[in-house]
Amino acid sequence: MDPRLPRLVRLAELVEARDTAALAELAAEARTIEAEIARLRDTSPPSEPEAFMLGGHGALWDSWRQRELARLNRALADLRARQEPLREKAARATARAQVLNRLAGTDRA
């Protein structure tokens, strides 16, 4: 066995951890945006309907809510587009680490 193999295994494990952490970070961001979207979808104008609604402010609030939902949906779509290459990168890093562990005889569960 090549004496450099254990160092290569450790390097592959570090790369795997980095790529997996980056993917988890994006997933957490996505969950935050999804929660904001759900909160906005389940809300109504922030006051009693009498004067607020009669003054046309209900329509203004609804318009703002729709724009905010559109902005959040665009942000979520952008985030999901950035996730796909990271998923592939993390999968390759995991496979690389598994192969190197097998070669070094240190199979991990």
C-alpha positions in Angstrom: 0.0 0.0 0.0 1.2 3.5 -0.9 2.2 5.4 2.3 0.4 8.5 0.9 -3.0 6.7 0.8 -4.0 7.5 4.4 -3.4 11.2 3.8 -5.4 11.0 0.6 -8.2 9.3 2.4 -8.2 12.1 5.0 -8.2 14.7 2.3 -11.2 13.0 0.6 -13.1 12.9 3.8 -12.4 16.6 4.4 -13.6 17.5 0.9 -16.7 15.3 1.5 -17.5 17.1 4.8 -17.0 20.5 3.1 -19.3 19.7 0.2 -21.9 18.1 2.4 -21.9 21.2 4.7 -22.3 23.5 1.8 -25.3 21.5 0.6 -26.8 21.5 4.1 -26.4 25.3 4.3 -28.4 25.8 1.1 -31.0 23.3 2.3 -31.4 25.4 5.5 -31.8 28.6 3.5 -34.4 26.9 1.4 -36.4 25.8 4.5 -36.3 29.4 5.7 -37.6 30.8 2.5 -40.3 28.1 2.3 -41.4 29.0 5.9 -41.6 32.7 4.9 -43.7 31.7 1.8 -46.1 29.6 4.0 -46.4 32.4 6.5 -47.3 35.0 3.8 -49.8 32.6 2.2 -51.6 32.1 5.5 -51.9 35.7 6.5 -54.5 38.4 6.0 -54.3 42.2 6.2 -52.8 43.3 9.5 -55.8 45.2 10.8 -59.6 45.2 11.2 -61.5 45.4 7.9 -63.5 48.6 8.5 -61.4 51.6 7.8 -58.4 49.8 6.4 -60.3 47.9 3.8 -62.6 50.9 2.9 -59.6 53.1 2.3 -58.3 50.6 -0.4 -55.3 49.6 1.8 -56.4 46.0 1.7 -55.7 45.9 -2.0 -52.4 47.6 -1.5 -51.4 45.1 1.2 -52.6 42.2 -1.0 -50.5 43.6 -3.9 -47.5 43.9 -1.6 -48.0 40.3 -0.4 -48.2 39.0 -4.0 -45.0 40.8 -5.0 -43.3 39.5 -1.9 -44.5 35.9 -2.7 -43.2 36.3 -6.2 -39.8 37.6 -4.9 -39.5 34.7 -2.4 -40.5 32.1 -5.1 -37.8 33.5 -7.4 -35.2 33.3 -4.6 -36.3 29.7 -3.8 -36.0 28.7 -7.5 -32.5 30.3 -7.7 -31.5 28.5 -4.5 -32.8 25.1 -5.9 -30.9 25.7 -9.1 -27.7 26.3 -7.1 -28.4 23.1 -5.0 -28.3 20.7 -7.9 -24.6 21.1 -8.8 -23.8 20.9 -5.1 -25.7 17.7 -4.7 -23.7 16.2 -7.6 -20.5 17.5 -6.1 -21.3 16.1 -2.7 -22.3 12.7 -4.2 -18.9 12.5 -6.0 -17.0 13.5 -2.9 -18.8 10.8 -0.9 -18.2 8.1 -3.5 -14.5 9.2 -3.8 -14.1 8.9 0.0 -15.8 5.5 0.1 -13.5 4.2 -2.7 -10.4 5.5 -1.0 -11.4 4.0 2.3 -11.9 0.6 0.7 -8.5 0.9 -1.0 -6.9 1.8 2.3 -8.8 -1.1 4.0 -10.6 1.3 6.4 -14.2 0.7 5.3 -16.6 3.0 7.0 -20.2 2.2 7.8 
